[in-house]
Amino acid sequence: MTDKAKLELNGKPIEVPVIVGTEDEHAIDISELRAKTGFITLDDGYGNTGSCKSAITYIDGEKGILRYRGIPIEQLAAKSSFLETAWLVIWGELPTRAQLDGFTALVLENARLHENLLRHFESFPANGHPMAELSAMINTVSCYELDIMNGEDAKNIESAAARLLGKVCTIAAASYNAAQGKPIIQPDPALGYADNFLQMMFSQGRKDYRVDHEVAAALDLIFVLHADHEQNCSTSTVRMVASSGANLFASCAAGVCALWGPLHGGANAAVLDQLESIHKSGVTVKDYIARAKDKTSGVRLMGFGHRVYKNYDPRAKIIKATADRILDKLHINDPLLDIARELEAAALADSYFKDRSLYPNVDFYSGIIMRAIGIPVNMFTVMFAIGRMPGWIAHWKELHDQKSRIYRPRQVYIGKPIRDYVAMESR
Ligand code: SDX
């Protein structure tokens, strides 16, 4: 459904179309604005700007709603699995049994890395950041996948998606083991997605190692909860890169770099650092909250606040309940979880946070679970990237299906007016 909006610029009235989305979101379509008026719009941080129309994920930040392809996140968290959710996010419908079994087999069979690639991990220093290695290795892996790099037919995309989803786990586990000087373990296609990841990560040198299926299920759930989140910073980056015609692996490697930032996917690690610093320093929760409110402190309450959610992030609710369950199951009494709960209670009772609609987001509790599983803090954002891979693949595919133009925003120039070159001796 479209309507019209009336603008008056330099005394001249113009009409622009209004686009209405599935859930009654309204947008002013300014695609012709510059051609008709010479004006562009300016929106720092794109807080008011839609970059595209998308059918993948719907978020209502005021109500704390998140749906993948129309299905509420709460139902997917309770009933689905990561690879089933990945299929839904990428192809738009829940898979049939045959589709899911075929895709699962394709992902696990393609998780293996070419033996030549294993030597790359020897070149990384032990303290190399796993996000740098993940981004580098996604592009490096693509050198061995040339047969699917530029095709856009359905079979090709399913194959590319399967290879990427499979190999990111092997890259992550290889990075972890190589950093400890341990041999790299290749995947076992007979295992489930999360089970295989845990096996590659932790079975090294442990003959008695058995994957705890409840732990694997908790990790699979974390992946489901991270699968997509509409036009967040890293997904917008993937779309930006994809719009130039770059292949799927290059676009997702760019998404990894954007996700790394502490204001985005890096927040889950920053939350753990924050909890550990409170625990070690003995600073009270009250004092820490005071610092987070003080703009001059340079401290933010990491894992709190969100550009879109002005209510409790629905994913945070589910992860918080899972943290309680997993720590009980593993008989872990983690003082950091107690601190996290105290911080949340104090912030939610404080007018500074309430007035700004600052609530826990997906990153506030996820690190507690990953720490309990034994994932090192510097790999928390890698786990976020693995979970977000289906969303990045889906947006890369949607942009191509929509035959989108290359993304090329405009700007308002505020630099120097025209001036002449000045010879060195006259400067
Ligand atoms: C993710 O976009 C997505 O969908 C992202 C994500 C996904 O799934 O892809 O959901 C994943 O990135 C979650 C967010 C993880 N980041 C953090 O937890 C870092 C801490 N949070 C913030 O830095 C902040 O809340 C952002 C970055 C998440 C959102 O920033 P905005 O929308 O640009 O908001 P802002 O910085 O303009 O803040 C508005 C006000 C400011 O105060 P005033 O100027 O109004 O006085 O709220 C304050 C901010 O100072 N504020 C905080 C705060 N977050 C915002 N104050 C203290 N602690 C915080 N965490």
Residues whose N, C-alpha, C, O or C-beta is under 5 A from the ligand:
A	BS01	SDX	H229 N232 C233 P262 L263 H264 G265 A267 A292 R300 L301 M302 G303 F304 G305 H306 R307 R356 N361 D363
